[in-house]
Amino acid sequence: MENLTEGWGVIRPGDRRAHYYRDSFSLCRRVGFYVGDLDPDNGPSRDDCAACRKALTREAAKAQP
Ligand SMILES: [Zn+2]
């Protein structure tokens, strides 16, 4: 299993909305102290937290030369 420092995670089983966590805090700042599994970003999904996806997209745009 990969040991990711950031990625998408679902905070509890049954909650299908995934947040993007970095240093255990979500990019949308709504949830923190996440310790579960993280999935690397594989592009937009309908399960994504919209605020987290927006923050990630903004970062990706900024990273372009
Ligand atoms: Zn979020």
N, CA, C, O and the ligand as a Tripos MOL2 file, in Angstrom:
@<TRIPOS>MOLECULE
protein
  261   259    66     0     0
PROTEIN
NO_CHARGES

@<TRIPOS>ATOM
      1 N           0.8420   -1.2050    0.0000 N.3       1 MET1
      2 CA          0.0000    0.0000    0.0000 C.3       1 MET1
      3 C           0.8760    1.2540    0.0000 C.2       1 MET1
      4 O           1.8700    1.3290    0.7230 O.2       1 MET1
      5 N           0.5060    2.2070   -0.7970 N.am      2 GLU2
      6 CA          1.2580    3.4510   -0.8620 C.3       2 GLU2
      7 C           1.0790    4.2560    0.4220 C.2       2 GLU2
      8 O           0.0200    4.2220    1.0490 O.2       2 GLU2
      9 N           2.1090    4.9630    0.7930 N.am      3 ASN3
     10 CA          2.0170    5.8180    1.9660 C.3       3 ASN3
     11 C           1.9920    7.2700    1.5040 C.2       3 ASN3
     12 O           3.0210    7.9450    1.4630 O.2       3 ASN3
     13 N           0.8120    7.7280    1.1630 N.am      4 LEU4
     14 CA          0.6660    9.0660    0.6070 C.3       4 LEU4
     15 C           0.5790   10.1120    1.7080 C.2       4 LEU4
     16 O           0.0360    9.8530    2.7830 O.2       4 LEU4
     17 N           1.1090   11.2790    1.4370 N.am      5 THR5
     18 CA          1.0000   12.3700    2.4070 C.3       5 THR5
     19 C          -0.2030   13.2440    2.0880 C.2       5 THR5
     20 O          -0.6170   14.0630    2.9090 O.2       5 THR5
     21 N          -0.7590   13.0730    0.9030 N.am      6 GLU6
     22 CA         -1.9810   13.7910    0.5590 C.3       6 GLU6
     23 C          -2.7780   12.9840   -0.4440 C.2       6 GLU6
     24 O          -2.2340   12.1400   -1.1550 O.2       6 GLU6
     25 N          -4.0670   13.2520   -0.4940 N.am      7 GLY7
     26 CA         -4.9020   12.5200   -1.4300 C.3       7 GLY7
     27 C          -6.3610   12.5690   -1.0030 C.2       7 GLY7
     28 O          -6.7190   13.1900   -0.0020 O.2       7 GLY7
     29 N          -7.1860   11.9000   -1.7850 N.am      8 TRP8
     30 CA         -8.6180   11.8880   -1.4950 C.3       8 TRP8
     31 C          -8.9390   10.8240   -0.4650 C.2       8 TRP8
     32 O          -8.4160    9.7100   -0.5080 O.2       8 TRP8
     33 N          -9.8110   11.1920    0.4640 N.am      9 GLY9
     34 CA        -10.2290   10.2340    1.4740 C.3       9 GLY9
     35 C         -11.6700   10.4650    1.8730 C.2       9 GLY9
     36 O         -12.1730   11.5860    1.8170 O.2       9 GLY9
     37 N         -12.3270    9.3890    2.2750 N.am     10 VAL10
     38 CA        -13.6950    9.4770    2.7800 C.3      10 VAL10
     39 C         -13.6280    9.3060    4.2890 C.2      10 VAL10
     40 O         -13.1230    8.3010    4.7900 O.2      10 VAL10
     41 N         -14.1430   10.3010    5.0120 N.am     11 ILE11
     42 CA        -13.8750   10.3820    6.4460 C.3      11 ILE11
     43 C         -14.5410    9.2610    7.2280 C.2      11 ILE11
     44 O         -14.0240    8.8620    8.2710 O.2      11 ILE11
     45 N         -15.6500    8.7500    6.7710 N.am     12 ARG12
     46 CA        -16.2400    7.5880    7.4500 C.3      12 ARG12
     47 C         -17.0090    6.7580    6.4450 C.2      12 ARG12
     48 O         -17.5670    7.2860    5.4830 O.2      12 ARG12
     49 N         -17.0360    5.4470    6.6750 N.am     13 PRO13
     50 CA        -17.7500    4.5660    5.7480 C.3      13 PRO13
     51 C         -19.2040    4.9970    5.6470 C.2      13 PRO13
     52 O         -19.8240    5.3420    6.6540 O.2      13 PRO13
     53 N         -19.7330    4.9790    4.4740 N.am     14 GLY14
     54 CA        -21.1180    5.3910    4.2980 C.3      14 GLY14
     55 C         -21.2340    6.8220    3.8260 C.2      14 GLY14
     56 O         -22.2180    7.1950    3.1870 O.2      14 GLY14
     57 N         -20.2170    7.6370    4.1420 N.am     15 ASP15
     58 CA        -20.1910    9.0090    3.6510 C.3      15 ASP15
     59 C         -19.4650    8.9810    2.3110 C.2      15 ASP15
     60 O         -18.2550    8.7550    2.2760 O.2      15 ASP15
     61 N         -20.1540    9.2000    1.2420 N.am     16 ARG16
     62 CA        -19.5510    9.0060   -0.0740 C.3      16 ARG16
     63 C         -18.7740   10.2290   -0.5360 C.2      16 ARG16
     64 O         -18.0140   10.1560   -1.5010 O.2      16 ARG16
     65 N         -18.9620   11.3550    0.1510 N.am     17 ARG17
     66 CA        -18.2600   12.5580   -0.2740 C.3      17 ARG17
     67 C         -16.7960   12.4800    0.1330 C.2      17 ARG17
     68 O         -16.4760   12.3280    1.3120 O.2      17 ARG17
     69 N         -15.9110   12.5850   -0.8510 N.am     18 ALA18
     70 CA        -14.4770   12.5270   -0.5700 C.3      18 ALA18
     71 C         -13.8950   13.9350   -0.4900 C.2      18 ALA18
     72 O         -14.2260   14.8030   -1.2980 O.2      18 ALA18
     73 N         -13.0330   14.1470    0.4860 N.am     19 HIS19
     74 CA        -12.2930   15.4050    0.5980 C.3      19 HIS19
     75 C         -10.8390   15.1380    0.2510 C.2      19 HIS19
     76 O         -10.3500   14.0140    0.3660 O.2      19 HIS19
     77 N         -10.1630   16.1870   -0.1730 N.am     20 TYR20
     78 CA         -8.7450   16.0410   -0.4900 C.3      20 TYR20
     79 C          -7.9440   16.4990    0.7200 C.2      20 TYR20
     80 O          -8.0020   17.6630    1.1160 O.2      20 TYR20
     81 N          -7.1990   15.5700    1.3010 N.am     21 TYR21
     82 CA         -6.4720   15.8530    2.5340 C.3      21 TYR21
     83 C          -4.9890   16.0730    2.2800 C.2      21 TYR21
     84 O          -4.3640   15.3950    1.4650 O.2      21 TYR21
     85 N          -4.4560   17.0330    3.0000 N.am     22 ARG22
     86 CA         -3.0090   17.2740    2.9910 C.3      22 ARG22
     87 C          -2.6220   17.5630    4.4350 C.2      22 ARG22
     88 O          -3.2210   18.4190    5.0850 O.2      22 ARG22
     89 N          -1.6260   16.8540    4.9280 N.am     23 ASP23
     90 CA         -1.2320   16.9870    6.3320 C.3      23 ASP23
     91 C          -2.4430   16.7760    7.2390 C.2      23 ASP23
     92 O          -2.5910   17.4460    8.2610 O.2      23 ASP23
     93 N          -3.3000   15.8440    6.8550 N.am     24 SER24
     94 CA         -4.4830   15.4140    7.6030 C.3      24 SER24
     95 C          -5.6150   16.4360    7.6140 C.2      24 SER24
     96 O          -6.6580   16.1940    8.2220 O.2      24 SER24
     97 N          -5.4210   17.5890    6.9410 N.am     25 PHE25
     98 CA         -6.5230   18.5480    6.8430 C.3      25 PHE25
     99 C          -7.0390   18.6310    5.4110 C.2      25 PHE25
    100 O          -6.2620   18.5580    4.4590 O.2      25 PHE25
    101 N          -8.3380   18.7810    5.2660 N.am     26 SER26
    102 CA         -8.9030   18.8980    3.9240 C.3      26 SER26
    103 C          -8.5950   20.2760    3.3530 C.2      26 SER26
    104 O          -8.4710   21.2540    4.0900 O.2      26 SER26
    105 N          -8.4750   20.3380    2.0370 N.am     27 LEU27
    106 CA         -8.1880   21.6150    1.3770 C.3      27 LEU27
    107 C          -9.3190   22.6110    1.5790 C.2      27 LEU27
    108 O          -9.0830   23.8190    1.5690 O.2      27 LEU27
    109 N         -10.5400   22.1280    1.7620 N.am     28 CYS28
    110 CA        -11.6740   23.0370    1.9800 C.3      28 CYS28
    111 C         -11.7390   23.5100    3.4230 C.2      28 CYS28
    112 O         -12.5590   24.3640    3.7600 O.2      28 CYS28
    113 N         -10.8730   22.9570    4.2850 N.am     29 ARG29
    114 CA        -10.7920   23.3670    5.6980 C.3      29 ARG29
    115 C         -12.0270   23.0130    6.5030 C.2      29 ARG29
    116 O         -12.2160   23.5250    7.6060 O.2      29 ARG29
    117 N         -12.8680   22.1470    5.9660 N.am     30 ARG30
    118 CA        -14.0740   21.7850    6.7130 C.3      30 ARG30
    119 C         -13.8300   20.6180    7.6380 C.2      30 ARG30
    120 O         -14.4790   20.4960    8.6770 O.2      30 ARG30
    121 N         -12.8990   19.7580    7.2700 N.am     31 VAL31
    122 CA        -12.6350   18.5690    8.0790 C.3      31 VAL31
    123 C         -11.1380   18.3740    8.2630 C.2      31 VAL31
    124 O         -10.3450   18.6950    7.3780 O.2      31 VAL31
    125 N         -10.7620   17.8480    9.4140 N.am     32 GLY32
    126 CA         -9.3580   17.6480    9.6910 C.3      32 GLY32
    127 C          -9.1160   16.3880   10.4760 C.2      32 GLY32
    128 O         -10.0430   15.6380   10.7830 O.2      32 GLY32
    129 N          -7.8670   16.1640   10.7960 N.am     33 PHE33
    130 CA         -7.4500   15.0030   11.5830 C.3      33 PHE33
    131 C          -7.8820   13.7020   10.9270 C.2      33 PHE33
    132 O          -8.3430   12.7730   11.5900 O.2      33 PHE33
    133 N          -7.7230   13.6550    9.6140 N.am     34 TYR34
    134 CA         -8.0620   12.4520    8.8780 C.3      34 TYR34
    135 C          -6.8930   11.4770    8.9340 C.2      34 TYR34
    136 O          -5.7520   11.8590    8.6760 O.2      34 TYR34
    137 N          -7.1730   10.2140    9.2710 N.am     35 VAL35
    138 CA         -6.1000    9.2290    9.4090 C.3      35 VAL35
    139 C          -6.3200    7.9980    8.5410 C.2      35 VAL35
    140 O          -5.5550    7.0370    8.6250 O.2      35 VAL35
    141 N          -7.3580    8.0160    7.7090 N.am     36 GLY36
    142 CA         -7.6690    6.8400    6.8990 C.3      36 GLY36
    143 C          -6.8220    6.7680    5.6400 C.2      36 GLY36
    144 O          -5.8400    7.4920    5.4790 O.2      36 GLY36
    145 N          -7.2300    5.8820    4.7620 N.am     37 ASP37
    146 CA         -6.5130    5.7120    3.5030 C.3      37 ASP37
    147 C          -6.7030    6.9130    2.5970 C.2      37 ASP37
    148 O          -7.7420    7.5740    2.6170 O.2      37 ASP37
    149 N          -5.6730    7.1800    1.7990 N.am     38 LEU38
    150 CA         -5.7300    8.2700    0.8400 C.3      38 LEU38
    151 C          -5.5660    7.7240   -0.5730 C.2      38 LEU38
    152 O          -4.7590    6.8280   -0.8160 O.2      38 LEU38
    153 N          -6.3340    8.2710   -1.4880 N.am     39 ASP39
    154 CA         -6.2100    7.8880   -2.8900 C.3      39 ASP39
    155 C          -5.6110    9.0410   -3.6740 C.2      39 ASP39
    156 O          -6.0180   10.1890   -3.4950 O.2      39 ASP39
    157 N          -4.6360    8.7450   -4.5530 N.am     40 PRO40
    158 CA         -4.0660    9.8030   -5.3820 C.3      40 PRO40
    159 C          -5.1230   10.3910   -6.3090 C.2      40 PRO40
    160 O          -6.1160    9.7380   -6.6290 O.2      40 PRO40
    161 N          -4.9020   11.6140   -6.7300 N.am     41 ASP41
    162 CA         -5.8680   12.2790   -7.5880 C.3      41 ASP41
    163 C          -5.8730   11.6490   -8.9780 C.2      41 ASP41
    164 O          -4.8410   11.5930   -9.6470 O.2      41 ASP41
    165 N          -7.0310   11.1820   -9.4020 N.am     42 ASN42
    166 CA         -7.1580   10.5800  -10.7310 C.3      42 ASN42
    167 C          -8.1150   11.3760  -11.6060 C.2      42 ASN42
    168 O          -8.7380   10.8350  -12.5190 O.2      42 ASN42
    169 N          -8.2210   12.6580  -11.3160 N.am     43 GLY43
    170 CA         -9.1360   13.4810  -12.0990 C.3      43 GLY43
    171 C         -10.4790   13.6220  -11.4020 C.2      43 GLY43
    172 O         -10.7680   12.9250  -10.4300 O.2      43 GLY43
    173 N         -11.2960   14.5380  -11.9160 N.am     44 PRO44
    174 CA        -12.5730   14.8400  -11.2810 C.3      44 PRO44
    175 C         -13.4890   13.6290  -11.1740 C.2      44 PRO44
    176 O         -13.5720   12.8030  -12.0830 O.2      44 PRO44
    177 N         -14.1610   13.5490  -10.0550 N.am     45 SER45
    178 CA        -15.1410   12.5000   -9.8280 C.3      45 SER45
    179 C         -16.3650   13.1420   -9.1770 C.2      45 SER45
    180 O         -16.2610   14.1800   -8.5240 O.2      45 SER45
    181 N         -17.5230   12.5090   -9.3630 N.am     46 ARG46
    182 CA        -18.7280   13.1380   -8.8070 C.3      46 ARG46
    183 C         -18.7950   12.9780   -7.2950 C.2      46 ARG46
    184 O         -19.6660   13.5600   -6.6490 O.2      46 ARG46
    185 N         -17.8880   12.1990   -6.7260 N.am     47 ASP47
    186 CA        -17.8650   12.0550   -5.2800 C.3      47 ASP47
    187 C         -16.9920   13.1110   -4.5980 C.2      47 ASP47
    188 O         -16.9450   13.1890   -3.3710 O.2      47 ASP47
    189 N         -16.3120   13.9120   -5.3950 N.am     48 ASP48
    190 CA        -15.4090   14.9060   -4.8200 C.3      48 ASP48
    191 C         -16.1610   16.0030   -4.0820 C.2      48 ASP48
    192 O         -17.2390   16.4260   -4.4990 O.2      48 ASP48
    193 N         -15.5780   16.4550   -2.9850 N.am     49 CYS49
    194 CA        -16.0380   17.6890   -2.3590 C.3      49 CYS49
    195 C         -15.7320   18.8170   -3.3410 C.2      49 CYS49
    196 O         -14.5940   18.9620   -3.7850 O.2      49 CYS49
    197 N         -16.7360   19.6090   -3.6770 N.am     50 ALA50
    198 CA        -16.5630   20.6460   -4.7000 C.3      50 ALA50
    199 C         -15.4990   21.6580   -4.2980 C.2      50 ALA50
    200 O         -14.7130   22.0960   -5.1380 O.2      50 ALA50
    201 N         -15.4680   22.0300   -3.0320 N.am     51 ALA51
    202 CA        -14.5010   23.0290   -2.5570 C.3      51 ALA51
    203 C         -13.0780   22.4860   -2.6180 C.2      51 ALA51
    204 O         -12.1470   23.2090   -2.9720 O.2      51 ALA51
    205 N         -12.9150   21.2230   -2.2760 N.am     52 CYS52
    206 CA        -11.5890   20.6070   -2.3480 C.3      52 CYS52
    207 C         -11.1330   20.5090   -3.8040 C.2      52 CYS52
    208 O          -9.9790   20.8050   -4.1120 O.2      52 CYS52
    209 N         -12.0160   20.1050   -4.6830 N.am     53 ARG53
    210 CA        -11.6770   19.9780   -6.1020 C.3      53 ARG53
    211 C         -11.2790   21.3400   -6.6700 C.2      53 ARG53
    212 O         -10.3370   21.4470   -7.4550 O.2      53 ARG53
    213 N         -12.0020   22.3650   -6.2680 N.am     54 LYS54
    214 CA        -11.7260   23.7190   -6.7470 C.3      54 LYS54
    215 C         -10.3360   24.1710   -6.3080 C.2      54 LYS54
    216 O          -9.5770   24.7370   -7.0950 O.2      54 LYS54
    217 N         -10.0170   23.9160   -5.0500 N.am     55 ALA55
    218 CA         -8.7040   24.3010   -4.5150 C.3      55 ALA55
    219 C          -7.5950   23.5600   -5.2440 C.2      55 ALA55
    220 O          -6.5500   24.1360   -5.5450 O.2      55 ALA55
    221 N          -7.8210   22.2870   -5.5250 N.am     56 LEU56
    222 CA         -6.8300   21.4660   -6.2140 C.3      56 LEU56
    223 C          -6.6380   21.9540   -7.6500 C.2      56 LEU56
    224 O          -5.5100   22.0390   -8.1360 O.2      56 LEU56
    225 N          -7.7330   22.2710   -8.3180 N.am     57 THR57
    226 CA         -7.6790   22.7630   -9.7030 C.3      57 THR57
    227 C          -6.9370   24.0900   -9.7530 C.2      57 THR57
    228 O          -6.1510   24.3380  -10.6680 O.2      57 THR57
    229 N          -7.1930   24.9440   -8.7620 N.am     58 ARG58
    230 CA         -6.5450   26.2460   -8.7080 C.3      58 ARG58
    231 C          -5.0300   26.0720   -8.5380 C.2      58 ARG58
    232 O          -4.2420   26.7870   -9.1590 O.2      58 ARG58
    233 N          -4.6360   25.1160   -7.6920 N.am     59 GLU59
    234 CA         -3.2150   24.8450   -7.4890 C.3      59 GLU59
    235 C          -2.5690   24.3250   -8.7700 C.2      59 GLU59
    236 O          -1.4660   24.7350   -9.1290 O.2      59 GLU59
    237 N          -3.2650   23.4220   -9.4520 N.am     60 ALA60
    238 CA         -2.7350   22.8350  -10.6840 C.3      60 ALA60
    239 C          -2.5390   23.9250  -11.7340 C.2      60 ALA60
    240 O          -1.5490   23.9180  -12.4660 O.2      60 ALA60
    241 N          -3.4780   24.8530  -11.8060 N.am     61 ALA61
    242 CA         -3.3930   25.9440  -12.7810 C.3      61 ALA61
    243 C          -2.1870   26.8300  -12.4510 C.2      61 ALA61
    244 O          -1.4780   27.2990  -13.3410 O.2      61 ALA61
    245 N          -1.9750   27.0440  -11.1500 N.am     62 LYS62
    246 CA         -0.8730   27.8980  -10.7050 C.3      62 LYS62
    247 C           0.4800   27.2520  -11.0050 C.2      62 LYS62
    248 O           1.4790   27.9370  -11.2240 O.2      62 LYS62
    249 N           0.4840   25.9060  -11.0100 N.am     63 ALA63
    250 CA          1.7310   25.1720  -11.2150 C.3      63 ALA63
    251 C           2.1760   25.1650  -12.6820 C.2      63 ALA63
    252 O           3.3210   24.8370  -12.9920 O.2      63 ALA63
    253 N           1.2640   25.5280  -13.5630 N.am     64 GLN64
    254 CA          1.6180   25.5740  -14.9940 C.3      64 GLN64
    255 C           2.6120   26.6920  -15.2500 C.2      64 GLN64
    256 O           2.5220   27.7450  -14.6190 O.2      64 GLN64
    257 N           3.5640   26.4920  -16.1650 N.am     65 PRO65
    258 CA          4.5400   27.5310  -16.4800 C.3      65 PRO65
    259 C           3.9200   28.7200  -17.2060 C.2      65 PRO65
    260 O           4.6210   29.6760  -17.5370 O.2      65 PRO65
    261 ZN        -13.5860   19.2150    1.1120 Zn       66 ZN66
@<TRIPOS>BOND
     1     1     2 1
     2     2     3 1
     3     3     4 2
     4     3     5 am
     5     5     6 1
     6     6     7 1
     7     7     8 2
     8     7     9 am
     9     9    10 1
    10    10    11 1
    11    11    12 2
    12    11    13 am
    13    13    14 1
    14    14    15 1
    15    15    16 2
    16    15    17 am
    17    17    18 1
    18    18    19 1
    19    19    20 2
    20    19    21 am
    21    21    22 1
    22    22    23 1
    23    23    24 2
    24    23    25 am
    25    25    26 1
    26    26    27 1
    27    27    28 2
    28    27    29 am
    29    29    30 1
    30    30    31 1
    31    31    32 2
    32    31    33 am
    33    33    34 1
    34    34    35 1
    35    35    36 2
    36    35    37 am
    37    37    38 1
    38    38    39 1
    39    39    40 2
    40    39    41 am
    41    41    42 1
    42    42    43 1
    43    43    44 2
    44    43    45 am
    45    45    46 1
    46    46    47 1
    47    47    48 2
    48    47    49 am
    49    49    50 1
    50    50    51 1
    51    51    52 2
    52    51    53 am
    53    53    54 1
    54    54    55 1
    55    55    56 2
    56    55    57 am
    57    57    58 1
    58    58    59 1
    59    59    60 2
    60    59    61 am
    61    61    62 1
    62    62    63 1
    63    63    64 2
    64    63    65 am
    65    65    66 1
    66    66    67 1
    67    67    68 2
    68    67    69 am
    69    69    70 1
    70    70    71 1
    71    71    72 2
    72    71    73 am
    73    73    74 1
    74    74    75 1
    75    75    76 2
    76    75    77 am
    77    77    78 1
    78    78    79 1
    79    79    80 2
    80    79    81 am
    81    81    82 1
    82    82    83 1
    83    83    84 2
    84    83    85 am
    85    85    86 1
    86    86    87 1
    87    87    88 2
    88    87    89 am
    89    89    90 1
    90    90    91 1
    91    91    92 2
    92    91    93 am
    93    93    94 1
    94    94    95 1
    95    95    96 2
    96    95    97 am
    97    97    98 1
    98    98    99 1
    99    99   100 2
   100    99   101 am
   101   101   102 1
   102   102   103 1
   103   103   104 2
   104   103   105 am
   105   105   106 1
   106   106   107 1
   107   107   108 2
   108   107   109 am
   109   109   110 1
   110   110   111 1
   111   111   112 2
   112   111   113 am
   113   113   114 1
   114   114   115 1
   115   115   116 2
   116   115   117 am
   117   117   118 1
   118   118   119 1
   119   119   120 2
   120   119   121 am
   121   121   122 1
   122   122   123 1
   123   123   124 2
   124   123   125 am
   125   125   126 1
   126   126   127 1
   127   127   128 2
   128   127   129 am
   129   129   130 1
   130   130   131 1
   131   131   132 2
   132   131   133 am
   133   133   134 1
   134   134   135 1
   135   135   136 2
   136   135   137 am
   137   137   138 1
   138   138   139 1
   139   139   140 2
   140   139   141 am
   141   141   142 1
   142   142   143 1
   143   143   144 2
   144   143   145 am
   145   145   146 1
   146   146   147 1
   147   147   148 2
   148   147   149 am
   149   149   150 1
   150   150   151 1
   151   151   152 2
   152   151   153 am
   153   153   154 1
   154   154   155 1
   155   155   156 2
   156   155   157 am
   157   157   158 1
   158   158   159 1
   159   159   160 2
   160   159   161 am
   161   161   162 1
   162   162   163 1
   163   163   164 2
   164   163   165 am
   165   165   166 1
   166   166   167 1
   167   167   168 2
   168   167   169 am
   169   169   170 1
   170   170   171 1
   171   171   172 2
   172   171   173 am
   173   173   174 1
   174   174   175 1
   175   175   176 2
   176   175   177 am
   177   177   178 1
   178   178   179 1
   179   179   180 2
   180   179   181 am
   181   181   182 1
   182   182   183 1
   183   183   184 2
   184   183   185 am
   185   185   186 1
   186   186   187 1
   187   187   188 2
   188   187   189 am
   189   189   190 1
   190   190   191 1
   191   191   192 2
   192   191   193 am
   193   193   194 1
   194   194   195 1
   195   195   196 2
   196   195   197 am
   197   197   198 1
   198   198   199 1
   199   199   200 2
   200   199   201 am
   201   201   202 1
   202   202   203 1
   203   203   204 2
   204   203   205 am
   205   205   206 1
   206   206   207 1
   207   207   208 2
   208   207   209 am
   209   209   210 1
   210   210   211 1
   211   211   212 2
   212   211   213 am
   213   213   214 1
   214   214   215 1
   215   215   216 2
   216   215   217 am
   217   217   218 1
   218   218   219 1
   219   219   220 2
   220   219   221 am
   221   221   222 1
   222   222   223 1
   223   223   224 2
   224   223   225 am
   225   225   226 1
   226   226   227 1
   227   227   228 2
   228   227   229 am
   229   229   230 1
   230   230   231 1
   231   231   232 2
   232   231   233 am
   233   233   234 1
   234   234   235 1
   235   235   236 2
   236   235   237 am
   237   237   238 1
   238   238   239 1
   239   239   240 2
   240   239   241 am
   241   241   242 1
   242   242   243 1
   243   243   244 2
   244   243   245 am
   245   245   246 1
   246   246   247 1
   247   247   248 2
   248   247   249 am
   249   249   250 1
   250   250   251 1
   251   251   252 2
   252   251   253 am
   253   253   254 1
   254   254   255 1
   255   255   256 2
   256   255   257 am
   257   257   258 1
   258   258   259 1
   259   259   260 2
@<TRIPOS>SUBSTRUCTURE
     1 MET1         2 RESIDUE 1 A MET
     2 GLU2         6 RESIDUE 1 A GLU
     3 ASN3        10 RESIDUE 1 A ASN
     4 LEU4        14 RESIDUE 1 A LEU
     5 THR5        18 RESIDUE 1 A THR
     6 GLU6        22 RESIDUE 1 A GLU
     7 GLY7        26 RESIDUE 1 A GLY
     8 TRP8        30 RESIDUE 1 A TRP
     9 GLY9        34 RESIDUE 1 A GLY
    10 VAL10       38 RESIDUE 1 A VAL
    11 ILE11       42 RESIDUE 1 A ILE
    12 ARG12       46 RESIDUE 1 A ARG
    13 PRO13       50 RESIDUE 1 A PRO
    14 GLY14       54 RESIDUE 1 A GLY
    15 ASP15       58 RESIDUE 1 A ASP
    16 ARG16       62 RESIDUE 1 A ARG
    17 ARG17       66 RESIDUE 1 A ARG
    18 ALA18       70 RESIDUE 1 A ALA
    19 HIS19       74 RESIDUE 1 A HIS
    20 TYR20       78 RESIDUE 1 A TYR
    21 TYR21       82 RESIDUE 1 A TYR
    22 ARG22       86 RESIDUE 1 A ARG
    23 ASP23       90 RESIDUE 1 A ASP
    24 SER24       94 RESIDUE 1 A SER
    25 PHE25       98 RESIDUE 1 A PHE
    26 SER26      102 RESIDUE 1 A SER
    27 LEU27      106 RESIDUE 1 A LEU
    28 CYS28      110 RESIDUE 1 A CYS
    29 ARG29      114 RESIDUE 1 A ARG
    30 ARG30      118 RESIDUE 1 A ARG
    31 VAL31      122 RESIDUE 1 A VAL
    32 GLY32      126 RESIDUE 1 A GLY
    33 PHE33      130 RESIDUE 1 A PHE
    34 TYR34      134 RESIDUE 1 A TYR
    35 VAL35      138 RESIDUE 1 A VAL
    36 GLY36      142 RESIDUE 1 A GLY
    37 ASP37      146 RESIDUE 1 A ASP
    38 LEU38      150 RESIDUE 1 A LEU
    39 ASP39      154 RESIDUE 1 A ASP
    40 PRO40      158 RESIDUE 1 A PRO
    41 ASP41      162 RESIDUE 1 A ASP
    42 ASN42      166 RESIDUE 1 A ASN
    43 GLY43      170 RESIDUE 1 A GLY
    44 PRO44      174 RESIDUE 1 A PRO
    45 SER45      178 RESIDUE 1 A SER
    46 ARG46      182 RESIDUE 1 A ARG
    47 ASP47      186 RESIDUE 1 A ASP
    48 ASP48      190 RESIDUE 1 A ASP
    49 CYS49      194 RESIDUE 1 A CYS
    50 ALA50      198 RESIDUE 1 A ALA
    51 ALA51      202 RESIDUE 1 A ALA
    52 CYS52      206 RESIDUE 1 A CYS
    53 ARG53      210 RESIDUE 1 A ARG
    54 LYS54      214 RESIDUE 1 A LYS
    55 ALA55      218 RESIDUE 1 A ALA
    56 LEU56      222 RESIDUE 1 A LEU
    57 THR57      226 RESIDUE 1 A THR
    58 ARG58      230 RESIDUE 1 A ARG
    59 GLU59      234 RESIDUE 1 A GLU
    60 ALA60      238 RESIDUE 1 A ALA
    61 ALA61      242 RESIDUE 1 A ALA
    62 LYS62      246 RESIDUE 1 A LYS
    63 ALA63      250 RESIDUE 1 A ALA
    64 GLN64      254 RESIDUE 1 A GLN
    65 PRO65      258 RESIDUE 1 A PRO
    66 ZN66       261 GROUP 0 **** ****
